[in-house]
Amino acid sequence: MLVAVLLFILGLVMLIFGGDWFVDGAVGVARRLKMSELIIGATVVAIGTTLPEVMVSVTAAFEGYSATAYGNAIGSVICNTALISAVTMAVRPSEVDKKTLRLPLAFFFGAAAVYAAVAYTSGSFSRLMGVGLLVVFVAYMFALIIASRRAGKKLEPHAGGDGAEPEEAPQGKAWKDIFLLVLGAGLIAGGAKLLVDNGTKIALGIGVPESVVALTFVALGTSLPELVTAITSLVKGHSALSLGNIIGANLFNIVLVSGAAMTVSPFTLPTEKLIGGMNASLAVDIPVMGAVMLIMALPALIRGKVSRWQGILLLCIYAGYCVFQFAL
């Protein structure tokens, strides 16, 4: 058990550093290619911070751990929203640009509605469903590119996201960016393997259902890149930046993480826990995911700002959700 715990921790460390280096390398390469900073932030960086979830869920699905493949994606959405973004809102509420949130939110709730409909009607996710979600991911990328071109240079933020002029191409040799990109991807892949294998061993060893570990510990571990981004934004006084990053990452968890896992190996909803005879995933996990996203997103869309009460409420929900997972 001790070896499994140590390897689990090693996997988390590899994911942290791998995700960080991957993003740095990818952004460096993208800037050298003179890509728009808006596109870099909404695609390369968002995908980079979601890579841990992709690798964990795909690896889990491939190795037959369906509960982890499912729980990691759903758990990461809940963790990103009710813990990571909640902290930034509770500590430093701020105004946000409503227009920039409409596209990712529309895609997220559309994809989440389809995901929930399939879960409630069949309880299983086919390869066709996975391919469909990946198609939505590609469609979102194209929609984002088109929207950014229509918006023009005036609305293109730099890496900090505050609407300033784009930064110049990074100094130094290009091979360093490529090296960071490759090294980061390798660490993410290796860390995901350690996380899945040893997380499952720990769950079985202490009698905790695999789905609970996936929805809490594994989800938190793979959300660490988003956590680092949120903390950095908070320290630099740009708390609104993390909101867009979280929404983008949540969308990718539904369409990219889940879509890739389903395509590699179709899986069913975990059945370890029941509430009143109903699958706990249907009774709690999916409704909580939708609820916390609505609590975070609606005030931002209506009033153009997020408030401290949202962060506090979301933190309370997350605490209750974790207690539920381990107490019942």
C-alpha positions, 0 to 999 in steps of 0.5 A: 500500500505504501508503494502505491501511495508513493507512486500515486504522489509521484504521478501527481507531481509528474502531471503538475510539472508535465502540464506546466512545461507542456503549456510553456512549450506550446505557447512558445511555439504558437507565438513563434508561428504568430498565432493570435493570443486569443487563439493560444489562450483558448486552444493551446493553453486550455487543451494543455491544462486539460491534458492530464484529464485526457490521459487519465481517462483514456488510460483508464478506459483502455485498461477497463477502469470505466468508473475512473474514465467517467468519474475523472471527467465529471469530477474535474468539472465539479472540482474546477467550478466549485473549488478552484474558480470558487476560491478566486471568486470568494477572495477577489470577485471581479467584473467579466466580459459577458460576450467572451463567455457566451460561446464556450458556455453555449457549447458547454451546456449543449454538450452537457445536455447531450451527455446527461440525456444519454446517461439517463436514457441508456446508462452507457456511452458508445464509441459513436457517442465519443466520436460525436463529442470529438466532432463537437470539440472540433466544431468549437475550435472552428467557431472560436477561430471564426468569432475571434476573426470577426471580433478583430484585433481590438478584442484580442487579449494577450496572454494575460487576457486583459486586452493589451497588445499581443506580446512579441515572440519569445527570445531564445532558441525554438528547440527549447520550446519544442523540448518543453512540449515533448517533455511535458507530454511525456511526463503527462502520459507517465503521470497519468499511468501511475495515477490510474494504476495506483489510485485504483490499488489504493481504492481497493485497499481501503475499501473505497469505491473506484468511482469515489476516488475518481470523482475526488482525489483523481479529479483534484489531481488532474485539475492541478494545472487549472488550480495553478492558473487560478492562483497565478491569476489571483496573485497578479490581480487578474481573477477574472482570467481564471473564469474563462479558463475554467469554463474552457477546461470544463467544456474540454472535459465533456467533449475532449476528455470524455469523447476520447475515452469513449472512442478508445473504449466505450464504458457504462456509468459506475454502479457501486453506489445507489441512493434510494435505488437510483444510481448515485451518478444520476442522482447526484454527480450529473445534477451537481455538475450542472448546478455548480456551472449554473451558479457560476455562469448565470450571474456572470452572463446577466450582470457581467461580474462574479460575486463573493457569495457565489464563491462561498456558496460553491465552496460549501457545495463542494465540501458537502459533495466530498462528505457525501462521497466518503460518508455514504 
